[in-house]
Amino acid sequence: MATVELRFSALPEHVRTARLVAAAVARRSGVDEAVLDEVRLAVGEACTRAVGLHQSGGITAPVKVSLIEEEKQFSIEVGDEAPRIAPGDRVPGSGDVDVDAEEDEMGLAVISGLVDDVEVTAGEHGGLIRMTWPTTPPATALG
């Protein structure tokens, strides 16, 4: 099992780099060429979401992306350190929580539409989106 880890400052300009790295590693891992655009879009959406959560929460920690090559599948995990609250709770000084929650739900809906196998977890120490795609083994040259 090979893993590539990427950490970047929570700035929008770094999302493009994360998308490019994810697509390159996915291609090398055996993800079908026809699915690579979906990989790029899903990673971009997940990273943009994490950047937004960090920026709105004043979190200076980096966004974490893990690209995990396993037998017959390729997974990408995008992690943030933004603490989550229970629905209906209000964070003091948090501005427009309802708008943030709507944007968050839209981002997750886009990701779910792009990726068949998605897991979203969140808690007081942050959240994680794990997206998984099937892979095909590379063709071996006959000699």
Phi, psi and omega in degrees: 000116179260140179228134172248129179245139181229132175232135179217152177300145183286070178233138183304328183293345179272348181297321180300318178298316179299319178298315182295316179296316181300316180295320180295316180290322178298316179299313180296331182280348178103014175291136182305135182305324182292342184262350186299326176296321178295321177300311180302312182295316181295317179294319178300316180295315181295319180290320178299319178298313180297318178300315180298318178296319179294314182295316182289335179265001181066031183269127182264352180295152180286158171280140183247133177233125176245130179250112191244117179263117179238173178295121176070007176203157179232129182237149175233129177244126176246118183245145176231168180246022180278118179294143179257152178244162177290145179306136179095338177286151178241137177268128180303133178070019186271005176069230186264082184297322182297319178295316178300318181295320178295316178297320179298313179298321179297316179299316179293325178294320178297314180299315180297329177286334182270330188237129180288324185247096182232137173235131178238125176233149180206151179196196184291343181254007178127188183227168180214133172247122178247121180243135184229138177233148175287154177235159173244139181295145179297144179293135179267141179285134176274132183242000000 
